């Protein structure tokens, strides 16, 4: 019987970074920030919190 199950969807089964970066960039544009997707991706790969704090 399985007692615990850890599922790593992102990165194992599906790469969510492209969608996350696109939506993050769209949100930044609404607030007047212009930046590259490469910069956003670089920060997000460290952590989403780091990207949010940076901008």
Phi and psi restraints in degrees (value plus and minus 20) as a CYANA .aco file:
   2 UNK   PHI    -101.5   -61.5
   2 UNK   PSI     105.7   145.7
   3 UNK   PHI    -119.2   -79.2
   3 UNK   PSI     -56.8   -16.8
   4 UNK   PHI    -154.2  -114.2
   4 UNK   PSI     125.6   165.6
   5 UNK   PHI    -160.7  -120.7
   5 UNK   PSI     105.4   145.4
   6 UNK   PHI    -131.6   -91.6
   6 UNK   PSI     106.1   146.1
   7 UNK   PHI    -137.9   -97.9
   7 UNK   PSI     103.1   143.1
   8 UNK   PHI    -128.3   -88.3
   8 UNK   PSI      65.3   105.3
   9 UNK   PHI     -90.2   -50.2
   9 UNK   PSI     -73.1   -33.1
  10 UNK   PHI     -93.0   -53.0
  10 UNK   PSI     104.8   144.8
  11 UNK   PHI      74.9   114.9
  11 UNK   PSI     -47.7    -7.7
  12 UNK   PHI    -116.0   -76.0
  12 UNK   PSI     -70.5   -30.5
  13 UNK   PHI    -125.9   -85.9
  13 UNK   PSI     -46.7    -6.7
  14 UNK   PHI    -170.7  -130.7
  14 UNK   PSI     114.1   154.1
  15 UNK   PHI    -112.1   -72.1
  15 UNK   PSI      84.7   124.7
  16 UNK   PHI    -107.2   -67.2
  16 UNK   PSI     -28.1    11.9
  17 UNK   PHI     -75.3   -35.3
  17 UNK   PSI     -66.3   -26.3
  18 UNK   PHI     -77.0   -37.0
  18 UNK   PSI     -64.3   -24.3
  19 UNK   PHI     -88.4   -48.4
  19 UNK   PSI     -61.4   -21.4
  20 UNK   PHI     -83.3   -43.3
  20 UNK   PSI     -63.2   -23.2
  21 UNK   PHI     -84.3   -44.3
  21 UNK   PSI     -63.9   -23.9
  22 UNK   PHI     -80.6   -40.6
  22 UNK   PSI     -66.3   -26.3
  23 UNK   PHI     -88.6   -48.6
  23 UNK   PSI     -57.3   -17.3
  24 UNK   PHI     -84.9   -44.9
  24 UNK   PSI     -62.7   -22.7
  25 UNK   PHI     -83.5   -43.5
  25 UNK   PSI     -61.0   -21.0
  26 UNK   PHI     -81.5   -41.5
  26 UNK   PSI     -62.2   -22.2
  27 UNK   PHI     -84.1   -44.1
  27 UNK   PSI     -61.0   -21.0
  28 UNK   PHI     -83.9   -43.9
  28 UNK   PSI     -61.6   -21.6
  29 UNK   PHI     -81.0   -41.0
  29 UNK   PSI     -57.9   -17.9
  30 UNK   PHI     -83.5   -43.5
  30 UNK   PSI     -46.8    -6.8
  31 UNK   PHI    -115.5   -75.5
  31 UNK   PSI     -17.3    22.7
  32 UNK   PHI      72.3   112.3
  32 UNK   PSI     -11.7    28.3
  33 UNK   PHI    -114.7   -74.7
  33 UNK   PSI     112.4   152.4
  34 UNK   PHI    -136.5   -96.5
  34 UNK   PSI     105.6   145.6
  35 UNK   PHI    -172.4  -132.4
  35 UNK   PSI     148.5   188.5
  36 UNK   PHI    -108.3   -68.3
  36 UNK   PSI     133.6   173.6
  37 UNK   PHI     -85.6   -45.6
  37 UNK   PSI     -51.4   -11.4
  38 UNK   PHI     -84.0   -44.0
  38 UNK   PSI     -59.9   -19.9
  39 UNK   PHI     -86.5   -46.5
  39 UNK   PSI     -64.0   -24.0
  40 UNK   PHI     -80.4   -40.4
  40 UNK   PSI     -67.1   -27.1
  41 UNK   PHI     -80.0   -40.0
  41 UNK   PSI     -62.8   -22.8
  42 UNK   PHI     -78.8   -38.8
  42 UNK   PSI     -64.1   -24.1
  43 UNK   PHI     -89.5   -49.5
  43 UNK   PSI     -61.6   -21.6
  44 UNK   PHI     -84.5   -44.5
  44 UNK   PSI     -53.3   -13.3
  45 UNK   PHI     -86.8   -46.8
  45 UNK   PSI     -44.1    -4.1
  46 UNK   PHI     -95.9   -55.9
  46 UNK   PSI     -76.3   -36.3
  47 UNK   PHI    -193.0  -153.0
  47 UNK   PSI     131.1   171.1
  48 UNK   PHI     -82.8   -42.8
  48 UNK   PSI     -57.7   -17.7
  49 UNK   PHI     -80.3   -40.3
  49 UNK   PSI     -58.1   -18.1
  50 UNK   PHI     -84.7   -44.7
  50 UNK   PSI     -61.3   -21.3
  51 UNK   PHI     -83.2   -43.2
  51 UNK   PSI     -64.8   -24.8
  52 UNK   PHI     -82.8   -42.8
  52 UNK   PSI     -66.5   -26.5
  53 UNK   PHI     -83.1   -43.1
  53 UNK   PSI     -57.1   -17.1
  54 UNK   PHI     -83.4   -43.4
  54 UNK   PSI     -63.0   -23.0
